[in-house]
């Protein structure tokens, strides 16, 4: 179809579509050249991007290791009494023996329920002597708590009720509930044992440990206390974050010992807590040891119950802020201090409303090393002279352990072997791209060429076409040359005769700079000059003098300079809009291609219009000839 009609009406017999296609060939060829240039630049950018990623990884995760004394001057430490002290040594430690006496260990502030005693509950068990193991906090501080008032509602088996009565608990602590006032008009229903109640009640009737009954507001604080790790005064924000408050409604809705432990941990102040249901035991400890790291509890003073003339103290509504029952809860946990190997039970009324008490404190460890005493140890670890001592137990009085520090030759050799592998991997990757074969007969495929090929054919073709995209690239050539120079150049200012990587037994095995290691030669160097490997690889000059820097730092500088050039030339990723030279060229080609596409479309329309006009003219001429022939016939 042409722009203005259907071809063939004139009877010209011309294939207009083919004529237009032929007319567009030169334009399509121009566009294909642009497409090939843009595609080739993308391939080049992708190749640079892969190298950029690998060089960055080599620099940051590999070379950084070879600058460290812990790698290139690894030391090892052994103890003559590992039940008392063990040790590790870093690269700065001297090869020598140390006399060590462990005087005391540091401990953590630690509280735990007295073994066998369990947690005290006030839940009414009637005449039974059975011990309750309820996990609910309300049973710790109350004998009973019941929702009361016209606002109370309960849902049971899909039916809503407005009030209830409850039986005395049986020996297992189970209660029979009688629900009344069903809103759907059905008969009264009794629920057995662990009936789940949802309530909107705003008031509760509580029976305390002494059997007194009080009516309280549901949103009032039933339990409120603050946990601290020292006697430091808290800011308002800290006070809020470190205070646990449970309302009567919280307790009615099932707050448990597990909730309490979770909320203590959730303060994120280094205090851990847990409830062991098997042993009915609660524990609290400070994760940081030492005498300055404690467990404090602040319990507010509760106001008296409202009194006055004609007021019955047994039924009066309390003006209450959560201190009384907080003290009751904490005392009923039956906690004791864990101090070293000793357990010391807190008094039965250790916690009281209106008090701020230190419940437990850690202790500091102490150690004597080569005649010097070190105290204030909080985590049973101390580092002296590059050696970290871990305290595990005290040494017998009058005796000491010997900690011997020596060079870890096998670890150093392993580190040098790893360096050789990492260096070769990086250099080989650069060399492979720099010397990659170029297949000049394989160019970028156009879209029309790809349409006539299978996916496998396209992949194989492009593999050849991409090959050599960075052949003899100047940036890569410079990086390769600088890497080899950095390795071969002696390090100035090192002690002794070993002053280069080659002197340690590293040699090139190919003309492309691939290296190998003579382990025997390296061992001899370490025996003669133990510090030689670290000086050659890890030395850092304060003025960043190239000749005085170690091999690892030189290579790192080579990588940094190379990455900087690659980023300027091609960016650090495959994204075109990165301000790099190649990225800008890609964007330019894309703009040219887009504009050229529009021009091609206009030109194609112009050709169709031209042939439309020709067809129209032929048709008119044909009609005129037919008219003349008919009238003269």
C-alpha positions as CSV (number, residue, x, y, z in Angstrom):
1,X,0.0,0.0,0.0
2,X,1.3,3.5,-0.9
3,X,0.7,6.7,0.9
4,X,-2.3,7.7,-1.2
5,X,-3.8,4.4,-2.4
6,X,-3.3,0.8,-3.6
7,X,-0.7,0.2,-6.2
8,X,-1.5,-1.5,-9.5
9,X,-4.6,0.5,-10.4
10,X,-2.7,2.2,-13.2
11,X,-1.6,-1.1,-14.7
12,X,2.1,0.0,-14.7
13,X,3.2,-3.4,-13.3
14,X,5.8,-1.7,-11.1
15,X,6.7,-3.3,-7.6
16,X,6.6,0.0,-5.7
17,X,7.5,-1.6,-2.3
18,X,10.7,-3.0,-3.8
19,X,11.5,0.3,-5.5
20,X,11.2,2.1,-2.2
21,X,13.2,-0.5,-0.4
22,X,16.0,-0.1,-3.0
23,X,15.8,3.7,-2.7
24,X,16.2,3.3,1.1
25,X,19.3,1.0,0.9
26,X,21.8,3.8,1.0
27,X,20.1,5.4,4.0
28,X,19.9,2.0,5.8
29,X,23.6,1.4,5.2
30,X,24.4,4.7,6.8
31,X,22.2,3.9,9.8
32,X,23.8,0.4,10.1
33,X,27.3,2.0,10.3
34,X,26.1,4.2,13.2
35,X,24.6,1.1,14.9
36,X,27.8,-0.8,14.6
37,X,29.9,2.0,16.0
38,X,27.5,2.4,19.0
39,X,27.4,-1.4,19.6
40,X,31.2,-1.7,19.5
41,X,31.5,1.1,22.0
42,X,29.1,-0.6,24.3
43,X,31.1,-3.8,24.0
44,X,34.2,-1.9,24.9
45,X,32.5,-0.2,27.9
46,X,31.4,-3.6,29.1
47,X,34.9,-5.1,28.9
48,X,36.3,-2.1,30.8
49,X,33.5,-2.5,33.4
50,X,34.4,-6.1,34.1
51,X,38.1,-5.2,34.6
52,X,37.1,-2.3,36.8
53,X,35.1,-4.6,39.1
54,X,37.9,-7.2,39.3
55,X,40.6,-4.6,39.8
56,X,38.6,-3.0,42.6
57,X,38.2,-6.3,44.3
58,X,41.9,-7.1,43.9
59,X,42.8,-3.8,45.5
60,X,40.4,-3.7,48.4
61,X,40.0,-7.4,49.4
62,X,43.4,-8.9,48.4
63,X,46.1,-6.3,48.5
64,X,44.9,-4.8,51.7
65,X,45.6,-8.2,53.4
66,X,49.2,-8.2,52.2
67,X,49.8,-4.9,53.9
68,X,48.9,-6.3,57.3
69,X,51.5,-7.6,59.7
70,X,49.0,-10.3,60.9
71,X,49.3,-11.8,57.4
72,X,52.9,-11.1,56.3
73,X,54.5,-11.3,59.8
74,X,52.1,-13.8,61.4
75,X,53.0,-14.8,65.0
76,X,51.8,-17.7,67.1
77,X,51.5,-18.0,70.9
78,X,51.4,-21.1,73.1
79,X,50.6,-21.4,76.8
80,X,52.0,-23.9,79.3
81,X,48.7,-23.7,81.3
82,X,45.8,-23.5,78.9
83,X,43.3,-24.0,81.6
84,X,44.3,-20.7,83.1
85,X,45.3,-18.6,80.1
86,X,45.6,-18.8,76.3
87,X,47.1,-16.3,74.0
88,X,47.1,-15.0,70.4
89,X,49.8,-12.8,68.9
90,X,49.7,-10.2,66.2
91,X,52.4,-9.2,63.8
92,X,53.8,-6.6,66.2
93,X,54.5,-9.1,69.0
94,X,58.1,-10.0,69.7
95,X,59.4,-13.6,69.6
96,X,59.9,-14.3,73.3
97,X,58.4,-15.9,76.4
98,X,56.2,-14.2,79.0
99,X,55.5,-15.0,82.6
100,X,51.8,-14.9,83.4
101,X,49.9,-15.1,86.6
102,X,46.1,-14.9,86.5
103,X,44.9,-13.4,89.8
104,X,41.2,-13.2,89.2
105,X,38.6,-13.5,86.4
106,X,36.1,-10.9,85.4
107,X,32.4,-11.8,85.9
108,X,29.1,-10.5,84.8
109,X,26.2,-9.2,86.9
110,X,23.8,-12.2,86.9
111,X,20.5,-12.9,88.6
112,X,18.6,-16.2,88.6
113,X,15.7,-17.8,90.3
114,X,16.8,-20.0,93.3
115,X,17.2,-23.6,92.1
116,X,14.2,-25.7,93.2
117,X,12.3,-22.8,94.6
118,X,10.7,-21.7,91.4
119,X,8.6,-18.5,91.0
120,X,6.0,-17.6,93.7
121,X,2.4,-17.2,92.5
122,X,-0.6,-15.8,94.4
123,X,-3.2,-17.5,92.3
124,X,-5.9,-19.1,94.5
125,X,-5.5,-22.9,94.4
126,X,-8.1,-23.6,97.1
127,X,-7.2,-26.3,99.5
128,X,-4.8,-28.0,97.1
129,X,-1.1,-28.0,97.9
130,X,-0.2,-28.3,94.2
131,X,2.2,-25.6,93.0
132,X,1.1,-23.4,90.1
133,X,3.3,-23.1,87.1
134,X,1.3,-20.4,85.4
135,X,3.4,-18.3,83.0
136,X,1.1,-15.3,83.5
137,X,2.3,-12.3,85.5
138,X,-1.1,-11.6,86.9
139,X,-0.9,-14.9,88.8
140,X,2.4,-13.7,90.4
141,X,1.0,-10.5,91.9
142,X,-2.8,-11.2,92.3
143,X,-5.0,-14.0,93.6
144,X,-7.5,-13.0,91.1
145,X,-8.4,-10.3,88.5
146,X,-11.8,-10.0,87.0
147,X,-13.3,-7.5,84.5
148,X,-16.3,-5.7,86.0
149,X,-18.7,-2.9,85.1
150,X,-21.3,-2.2,82.5
151,X,-18.6,-1.7,79.8
152,X,-17.3,-5.3,80.1
153,X,-18.0,-7.6,77.1
154,X,-16.9,-11.2,76.4
155,X,-16.9,-13.3,73.3
156,X,-17.3,-17.0,73.5
157,X,-18.0,-19.3,70.5
158,X,-19.1,-16.3,68.4
159,X,-21.6,-15.0,71.0
160,X,-21.0,-11.8,73.0
161,X,-21.8,-11.6,76.7
162,X,-21.9,-8.6,79.1
163,X,-20.9,-10.1,82.5
164,X,-19.6,-13.3,84.2
165,X,-18.9,-15.0,87.5
166,X,-16.1,-17.4,88.1
167,X,-15.5,-20.5,90.3
168,X,-12.6,-21.0,92.6
169,X,-9.5,-22.4,90.7
170,X,-9.1,-26.2,91.0
171,X,-5.8,-27.8,91.9
172,X,-4.4,-27.2,88.4
173,X,-5.3,-23.6,88.5
174,X,-8.2,-24.0,86.0
175,X,-11.4,-21.9,86.5
176,X,-14.9,-22.4,85.3
177,X,-16.5,-19.2,84.0
178,X,-20.2,-18.6,83.8
179,X,-21.1,-16.0,81.2
180,X,-24.4,-14.1,81.4
181,X,-26.3,-11.6,79.4
182,X,-25.8,-12.8,75.8
183,X,-26.5,-10.0,73.4
184,X,-28.2,-12.4,71.0
185,X,-30.7,-13.4,73.6
186,X,-29.5,-17.0,74.0
187,X,-29.3,-18.9,77.3
188,X,-26.4,-18.6,79.7
189,X,-23.3,-20.5,78.8
190,X,-20.5,-22.0,81.0
191,X,-16.9,-22.0,79.7
192,X,-14.4,-24.5,81.1
193,X,-10.8,-24.0,82.1
194,X,-8.7,-21.7,79.8
195,X,-11.5,-19.6,78.3
196,X,-10.2,-16.9,76.0
197,X,-11.8,-13.5,76.8
198,X,-11.7,-10.3,74.8
199,X,-12.9,-7.4,76.8
200,X,-13.5,-3.7,76.4
201,X,-13.8,-3.3,80.2
202,X,-12.2,-0.2,81.6
203,X,-12.4,-1.5,85.2
204,X,-11.1,-4.6,86.9
205,X,-11.7,-6.1,90.3
206,X,-8.4,-7.4,91.8
207,X,-7.8,-9.5,94.8
208,X,-4.3,-9.0,96.2
209,X,-2.0,-11.4,98.0
210,X,-3.7,-10.5,101.3
211,X,-7.1,-11.3,100.0
212,X,-8.3,-7.7,99.8
213,X,-10.4,-6.8,96.9
214,X,-10.1,-3.5,95.0
215,X,-11.7,-2.0,91.9
216,X,-9.1,-0.4,89.6
217,X,-9.0,1.4,86.2
218,X,-7.9,-0.9,83.4
219,X,-5.5,1.6,81.9
220,X,-3.8,2.3,85.2
221,X,-0.2,1.1,85.7
222,X,-0.3,-2.2,87.6
223,X,3.4,-2.8,87.3
224,X,6.1,-0.2,86.6
225,X,9.9,-0.3,87.1
226,X,13.1,0.9,85.5
227,X,16.2,-1.2,84.7
228,X,19.6,0.4,84.6
229,X,23.2,-0.8,84.2
230,X,24.8,1.7,86.6
231,X,24.0,4.5,89.0
232,X,24.2,7.0,86.2
233,X,21.3,9.4,86.1
234,X,19.1,8.8,83.1
235,X,17.8,11.4,80.7
236,X,14.0,11.6,80.1
237,X,14.4,9.7,76.8
238,X,16.5,7.0,78.5
239,X,14.1,6.7,81.4
240,X,11.2,6.2,79.0
241,X,13.1,3.5,77.0
242,X,14.3,1.7,80.1
243,X,11.0,1.6,82.0
244,X,8.6,-1.4,81.8
245,X,5.0,-0.5,82.4
246,X,2.1,-3.0,82.3
247,X,-1.5,-1.9,82.8
248,X,-4.2,-4.0,84.5
249,X,-5.6,-4.6,81.0
250,X,-2.2,-5.8,79.8
251,X,-2.1,-8.3,82.7
252,X,-5.7,-9.4,82.0
253,X,-4.8,-9.9,78.4
254,X,-2.0,-12.4,79.1
255,X,1.3,-10.7,79.7
256,X,3.7,-13.5,80.6
257,X,7.2,-14.1,81.9
258,X,8.3,-14.5,78.3
259,X,6.9,-11.1,77.6
260,X,8.8,-9.7,80.5
261,X,12.1,-11.2,79.3
262,X,11.5,-10.0,75.8
263,X,10.8,-6.4,77.0
264,X,13.9,-6.3,79.2
265,X,16.0,-7.4,76.2
266,X,14.2,-5.0,74.0
267,X,15.6,-2.0,76.0
268,X,18.9,-2.6,74.1
269,X,21.1,-1.6,77.1
270,X,23.1,-4.8,77.2
271,X,20.8,-6.6,79.6
272,X,19.6,-10.1,78.7
273,X,16.7,-12.0,80.3
274,X,15.0,-15.3,79.8
275,X,12.3,-17.6,81.3
276,X,12.9,-21.3,81.6
277,X,9.5,-22.9,81.8
278,X,10.9,-26.4,82.4
279,X,12.7,-25.3,85.6
280,X,10.3,-22.4,86.3
281,X,13.3,-20.1,86.5
282,X,13.9,-16.5,85.4
283,X,17.3,-15.1,84.7
284,X,18.8,-11.7,84.1
285,X,22.4,-10.8,83.2
286,X,24.5,-8.0,82.0
287,X,26.3,-9.0,78.8
288,X,29.3,-6.8,79.7
289,X,31.4,-7.9,82.6
290,X,33.3,-5.9,85.2
291,X,32.5,-4.1,88.4
292,X,31.1,-1.0,86.7
293,X,28.5,-3.0,84.8
294,X,25.6,-3.8,87.1
295,X,21.9,-4.5,87.2
296,X,19.8,-1.8,88.9
297,X,16.1,-1.7,89.5
298,X,14.2,1.6,90.3
299,X,10.7,1.0,91.7
300,X,8.4,4.0,92.2
301,X,6.6,4.6,95.4
302,X,2.8,3.9,95.1
303,X,0.3,6.3,96.6
304,X,-1.9,5.1,99.3
305,X,-5.4,3.9,98.6
306,X,-7.9,6.8,98.7
307,X,-9.2,7.2,102.2
308,X,-11.4,9.5,104.2
309,X,-14.4,9.4,106.4
310,X,-16.7,6.6,105.5
311,X,-14.3,5.0,103.0
312,X,-13.8,1.2,103.3
313,X,-10.0,0.6,102.7
314,X,-10.8,-2.9,101.4
315,X,-12.9,-1.7,98.5
316,X,-11.6,1.8,97.8
317,X,-10.3,2.7,94.3
318,X,-6.4,3.0,94.6
319,X,-4.5,6.1,93.4
320,X,-1.7,3.9,92.1
321,X,1.4,4.2,89.9
322,X,2.6,0.6,89.6
323,X,5.3,0.4,92.3
324,X,3.6,-1.9,94.8
325,X,2.9,-4.8,92.4
326,X,6.3,-4.2,90.6
327,X,8.0,-4.9,93.9
328,X,5.7,-7.9,94.4
329,X,6.6,-9.3,91.0
330,X,10.3,-8.9,91.3
331,X,10.4,-10.3,94.9
332,X,8.3,-13.3,93.7
333,X,10.9,-14.2,91.0
334,X,13.0,-15.4,93.9
335,X,16.2,-14.1,92.4
336,X,19.7,-14.5,93.7
337,X,23.2,-13.2,92.6
338,X,25.6,-15.4,90.7
339,X,29.0,-14.2,91.9
340,X,31.8,-16.4,90.6
341,X,31.1,-19.9,91.8
342,X,28.7,-18.7,94.5
343,X,24.9,-18.2,94.5
344,X,23.6,-15.7,97.0
345,X,19.9,-15.5,97.4
346,X,18.4,-12.0,97.7
347,X,16.3,-11.4,100.7
348,X,12.6,-12.1,100.4
349,X,11.7,-8.4,100.4
350,X,14.9,-7.2,98.6
351,X,12.7,-5.2,96.2
352,X,10.4,-2.6,97.7
353,X,8.3,0.2,96.3
354,X,10.0,3.6,96.3
355,X,13.6,2.2,96.1
356,X,16.5,2.3,93.7
357,X,18.7,-0.8,94.3
358,X,21.7,-2.4,92.8
359,X,20.7,-6.0,92.5
360,X,23.9,-7.4,91.1
361,X,27.4,-6.3,89.9
362,X,30.2,-7.9,87.9
363,X,33.8,-8.1,89.0
364,X,37.0,-7.1,87.4
365,X,39.7,-9.6,86.4
366,X,43.4,-9.1,87.2
367,X,46.6,-10.5,85.6
368,X,50.3,-10.1,86.1
369,X,52.4,-10.2,83.0
370,X,56.2,-10.1,83.3
371,X,55.9,-8.5,86.7
372,X,53.3,-5.9,85.6
373,X,49.8,-6.1,87.1
374,X,46.8,-5.3,84.9
375,X,43.4,-4.7,86.5
376,X,40.0,-3.5,85.4
377,X,39.7,-6.3,83.0
378,X,36.0,-6.6,82.1
379,X,35.9,-9.4,79.5
380,X,38.7,-11.6,80.6
381,X,40.9,-10.4,77.7
382,X,43.9,-8.0,77.8
383,X,46.4,-7.1,75.0
384,X,49.9,-6.3,76.0
385,X,52.8,-5.9,73.5
386,X,50.9,-7.3,70.6
387,X,49.8,-10.4,72.6
388,X,46.1,-10.9,73.5
389,X,45.7,-13.0,76.7
390,X,42.4,-14.8,77.4
391,X,41.8,-15.5,81.0
392,X,40.2,-18.8,81.7
393,X,41.1,-19.6,85.3
394,X,43.4,-18.5,88.1
395,X,46.9,-19.8,88.3
396,X,48.0,-21.6,91.5
397,X,49.3,-19.2,94.1
398,X,53.0,-18.6,93.7
399,X,53.1,-20.2,90.2
400,X,52.8,-18.8,86.7
401,X,52.2,-19.9,83.2
402,X,54.6,-19.4,80.4
403,X,53.3,-17.9,77.1
404,X,55.8,-18.3,74.3
405,X,55.5,-16.2,71.2
406,X,57.2,-17.3,67.9
407,X,56.9,-16.6,64.2
408,X,54.3,-18.6,62.4
409,X,56.4,-19.4,59.4
410,X,53.9,-21.7,57.8
411,X,51.2,-19.0,57.9
412,X,53.6,-16.5,56.3
413,X,54.5,-18.9,53.5
414,X,50.8,-19.6,52.9
415,X,50.2,-15.8,52.7
416,X,53.0,-15.4,50.1
417,X,51.6,-18.3,48.1
418,X,48.2,-16.6,48.2
419,X,49.8,-13.4,47.0
420,X,51.4,-15.2,44.0
421,X,48.0,-16.7,43.1
422,X,46.1,-13.4,43.4
423,X,48.8,-11.5,41.5
424,X,48.8,-14.0,38.7
425,X,45.1,-14.1,38.4
426,X,44.8,-10.3,38.1
427,X,47.8,-10.0,35.7
428,X,46.6,-12.9,33.6
429,X,43.2,-11.3,33.2
430,X,44.7,-8.0,32.0
431,X,47.1,-9.8,29.7
432,X,44.3,-11.9,28.2
433,X,42.4,-8.8,27.3
434,X,45.5,-6.9,26.1
435,X,46.6,-9.8,23.8
436,X,43.2,-11.2,22.9
437,X,43.0,-12.2,19.2
438,X,41.2,-9.9,16.8
439,X,39.0,-11.5,14.1
440,X,38.7,-8.8,11.5
441,X,36.3,-10.9,9.4
442,X,33.7,-10.8,12.2
443,X,32.0,-7.4,12.6
444,X,28.9,-6.3,14.5
445,X,25.8,-7.9,13.1
446,X,22.9,-5.7,12.0
447,X,19.3,-6.4,13.0
448,X,18.5,-7.7,9.6
449,X,21.5,-10.1,9.6
450,X,20.5,-11.4,13.0
451,X,17.0,-12.1,11.7
452,X,18.4,-14.7,9.3
453,X,20.4,-16.5,12.0
454,X,19.7,-18.8,14.9
455,X,20.4,-17.8,18.5
456,X,23.4,-20.1,18.7
457,X,24.8,-18.7,15.5
458,X,24.5,-15.2,16.8
459,X,26.3,-16.0,20.0
460,X,29.2,-17.7,18.3
461,X,29.5,-14.9,15.8
462,X,29.5,-12.2,18.5
463,X,32.1,-14.1,20.6
464,X,34.4,-13.7,17.7
465,X,33.3,-10.1,17.0
466,X,33.9,-9.1,20.6
467,X,37.3,-10.7,20.8
468,X,40.2,-8.2,20.9
469,X,38.0,-5.3,21.8
470,X,40.8,-4.1,24.1
471,X,43.7,-5.4,22.0
472,X,46.9,-3.5,22.9
473,X,44.8,-1.0,24.8
474,X,47.1,1.8,26.2
475,X,45.5,1.9,29.6
476,X,45.8,-1.9,30.1
477,X,49.4,-1.9,28.7
478,X,50.3,0.8,31.3
479,X,48.8,-1.2,34.2
480,X,50.5,-4.4,33.2
481,X,53.9,-2.7,32.9
482,X,53.4,-0.9,36.2
483,X,52.4,-4.1,38.0
484,X,55.6,-5.9,36.9
485,X,57.7,-2.9,37.8
486,X,56.1,-2.6,41.3
487,X,57.0,-6.3,41.9
488,X,60.5,-6.3,40.6
489,X,61.8,-3.0,42.1
490,X,63.8,-3.4,45.4
491,X,62.3,-1.8,48.5
492,X,64.6,0.9,49.9
493,X,65.3,1.2,53.6
494,X,64.7,-2.5,54.6
495,X,67.0,-4.1,57.0
496,X,69.3,-6.9,55.7
497,X,70.1,-8.4,52.3
498,X,66.5,-9.4,51.4
499,X,65.0,-6.3,49.8
500,X,62.8,-7.4,46.9
501,X,60.1,-9.9,46.1
502,X,62.5,-11.7,43.8
503,X,65.1,-12.1,46.7
504,X,62.4,-14.0,48.6
505,X,62.1,-16.7,45.9
506,X,59.5,-15.1,43.5
507,X,60.5,-15.3,39.8
508,X,58.7,-14.7,36.5
509,X,57.8,-17.9,34.7
510,X,56.6,-16.4,31.4
511,X,57.4,-13.4,29.2
512,X,54.1,-11.9,30.2
513,X,55.1,-11.6,33.9
514,X,53.4,-14.7,35.3
515,X,55.2,-15.5,38.6
516,X,56.0,-18.6,40.7
517,X,57.4,-19.1,44.2
518,X,60.4,-21.1,45.4
519,X,59.3,-22.1,48.9
520,X,62.7,-23.3,50.0
521,X,64.3,-20.0,49.2
522,X,61.5,-18.2,51.1
523,X,62.0,-20.4,54.2
524,X,65.7,-19.6,54.2
525,X,64.9,-15.9,54.0
526,X,62.6,-16.2,57.0
527,X,65.2,-18.1,59.0
528,X,67.9,-15.5,58.2
529,X,65.7,-12.4,58.5
530,X,62.3,-13.1,60.1
531,X,60.9,-9.7,59.3
532,X,61.9,-9.7,55.7
533,X,58.6,-10.7,54.2
534,X,56.6,-8.1,56.0
535,X,59.1,-5.3,55.2
536,X,59.1,-6.2,51.5
537,X,55.3,-6.6,51.2
538,X,53.8,-4.5,53.9
539,X,56.2,-1.6,54.4
540,X,54.4,1.8,54.3
541,X,56.6,5.0,53.9
542,X,55.3,7.9,55.9
543,X,56.0,10.2,52.9
544,X,54.5,7.7,50.4
545,X,57.8,7.4,48.6
546,X,57.4,4.8,45.9
547,X,60.9,3.3,46.3
548,X,60.4,3.0,50.1
549,X,56.9,1.5,50.0
550,X,56.3,-2.2,50.1
551,X,55.1,-4.3,47.1
552,X,51.5,-4.4,48.3
553,X,51.3,-0.6,48.6
554,X,52.9,-0.1,45.2
555,X,50.5,-2.4,43.6
556,X,47.6,-0.7,45.3
557,X,48.8,2.6,43.9
558,X,49.0,1.0,40.5
559,X,45.4,-0.3,40.8
560,X,44.2,3.1,42.0
561,X,45.8,5.0,39.1
562,X,44.6,2.4,36.6
563,X,41.0,2.5,37.9
564,X,41.1,6.3,37.7
565,X,42.0,6.2,34.0
566,X,39.4,3.5,33.3
567,X,36.7,5.5,35.0
568,X,37.6,8.6,33.0
569,X,37.7,6.6,29.7
570,X,34.7,4.2,30.2
571,X,33.2,4.8,33.7
572,X,32.8,2.2,36.4
573,X,29.7,0.4,35.0
574,X,27.8,-0.3,31.8
575,X,25.6,2.8,32.2
576,X,26.2,5.3,29.3
577,X,25.3,8.5,31.2
578,X,28.4,8.5,33.5
579,X,30.4,11.4,32.0
580,X,33.1,9.1,30.7
581,X,34.7,9.5,27.3
582,X,33.1,6.3,25.9
583,X,29.8,7.0,27.6
584,X,29.5,10.4,26.0
585,X,30.3,9.0,22.6
586,X,27.6,6.3,23.0
587,X,25.1,9.0,23.9
588,X,26.2,11.0,20.9
589,X,25.7,8.0,18.6
590,X,22.3,7.3,20.1
591,X,21.2,10.9,19.4
592,X,22.5,10.7,15.9
593,X,20.7,7.4,15.3
594,X,17.5,8.7,16.7
595,X,17.6,11.8,14.5
596,X,18.6,9.7,11.5
597,X,15.7,7.3,12.1
598,X,13.3,10.2,11.9
599,X,15.0,11.4,8.7
600,X,14.7,8.0,7.2
601,X,11.0,7.8,7.9
602,X,10.5,11.2,6.2
603,X,12.5,10.1,3.2
604,X,10.6,6.8,2.9
605,X,7.3,8.7,3.0
606,X,8.7,11.0,0.3
607,X,9.5,8.1,-2.0
608,X,6.1,6.6,-1.5
609,X,4.5,9.9,-2.3
610,X,6.7,10.2,-5.4
611,X,5.5,6.8,-6.7
612,X,1.9,7.6,-5.7
613,X,2.1,10.7,-7.9
614,X,3.6,8.6,-10.8
615,X,0.8,6.0,-10.5
616,X,-1.8,8.7,-10.5
617,X,-0.3,10.3,-13.6
618,X,-0.1,7.0,-15.5
619,X,-3.7,6.2,-14.6
620,X,-4.9,9.6,-15.9
621,X,-2.9,9.1,-19.1
622,X,-4.4,5.7,-19.6
623,X,-7.9,7.1,-19.2
624,X,-7.2,9.8,-21.7
625,X,-5.9,7.4,-24.3
626,X,-8.9,5.2,-23.8
627,X,-11.3,8.1,-24.4
628,X,-9.5,9.2,-27.6
629,X,-9.4,5.7,-28.9
630,X,-13.1,5.2,-28.2
631,X,-14.2,8.5,-29.8
632,X,-12.1,7.9,-32.9
633,X,-13.1,4.3,-33.2
